[in-house]
Amino acid sequence: MTTHELARSADYIVQHEYEQARVTAADGRHASLGEFYGDPAVALIDVNEQWCAVAGEGLVLCRLGQPFGQCVEYFRQPGETVWITALRQTGAFALEWRDEDGAWHSLVF
């Protein structure tokens, strides 16, 4: 299987193999970030390495601190799926995401 890197920081890497995404810590811990129809498109790791996000078919946010690997999904429920094409961090616990029409939206968590 071919692994594709989506984001990297000093201590973490977000990768995917086909539709399955995961985050791996430098110490070997890893957590699943879920499956994405059509493969995940983008990811980012918080500048303070407290969380990461992966997106494409919706968005998944995952804690990198304790408890490591605890994830929350957004925009992935049937009939409410949003296709996300870009991410950028805007605050300690905030990001913006761009939808398939090119519009940017904010999310504070």
C-alpha positions in Angstrom: 0.0 0.0 0.0 1.1 3.5 -0.7 1.1 6.0 2.2 0.6 9.7 1.5 1.7 12.4 3.9 -0.9 15.2 4.5 0.8 17.2 7.3 3.9 17.0 9.5 5.2 18.8 12.6 8.1 18.3 14.9 6.4 15.4 16.7 3.5 14.3 14.6 2.6 13.2 11.1 -0.8 12.9 9.4 -0.9 10.3 6.6 -3.4 8.3 4.7 -3.5 5.0 2.8 -6.3 5.2 0.3 -9.4 6.3 2.3 -8.0 5.6 5.8 -6.3 8.5 7.6 -4.2 8.3 10.8 -1.9 10.4 13.0 1.4 9.1 14.3 3.4 10.6 17.1 7.2 10.5 17.2 7.1 8.1 20.2 5.2 5.6 18.1 1.6 6.2 19.3 -0.9 6.3 16.5 -4.7 6.9 16.2 -7.2 6.5 13.4 -8.7 9.6 12.0 -11.4 7.7 10.1 -12.2 6.8 6.6 -12.8 9.4 3.9 -14.7 8.7 0.7 -12.4 9.5 -2.2 -9.4 9.9 0.1 -8.8 12.8 2.6 -7.8 16.0 0.8 -6.0 18.1 3.3 -4.8 18.1 6.9 -3.1 20.4 9.4 -1.4 20.1 12.8 -1.9 22.8 15.3 1.2 25.0 15.7 1.2 24.1 19.5 0.7 20.4 18.6 -2.5 20.2 20.7 -4.8 18.9 17.9 -4.8 18.0 14.2 -7.5 18.2 11.6 -8.0 16.1 8.4 -10.7 16.9 5.8 -12.2 16.0 2.5 -15.5 14.3 3.0 -16.2 16.4 6.1 -13.8 17.2 8.8 -12.2 15.3 11.7 -10.5 17.0 14.6 -8.3 14.9 16.9 -6.6 15.6 20.2 -2.8 15.2 20.3 -2.5 15.7 24.0 -4.2 13.6 26.7 -6.3 11.7 25.8 -4.4 11.1 22.6 -6.5 10.2 19.6 -9.9 11.4 20.8 -11.7 12.6 17.7 -14.8 14.6 16.8 -16.4 14.6 13.3 -18.1 17.6 11.6 -20.1 17.8 8.3 -20.1 14.0 7.8 -23.7 13.0 8.5 -25.8 11.7 5.6 -27.4 14.6 3.9 -25.1 17.1 5.6 -21.8 16.2 4.0 -19.5 19.1 3.1 -16.6 18.6 0.8 -13.6 20.5 2.2 -10.7 21.5 0.0 -8.4 23.6 2.2 -7.7 24.3 5.9 -5.9 27.0 7.8 -5.4 27.6 11.5 -6.8 31.0 12.8 -6.4 30.6 16.6 -5.4 28.2 19.4 -8.7 26.3 18.9 -10.0 27.8 15.7 -9.6 27.1 12.0 -11.1 28.1 8.7 -12.1 25.6 6.0 -12.8 26.2 2.3 -15.7 24.3 0.7 -15.9 23.0 -2.8 -17.4 26.3 -4.1 -14.3 28.2 -2.8 -16.0 29.9 0.2 -14.2 30.1 3.5 -16.0 29.2 6.8 -14.9 29.5 10.4 -15.0 26.8 13.1 -14.1 27.4 16.8 -14.0 24.4 19.0 
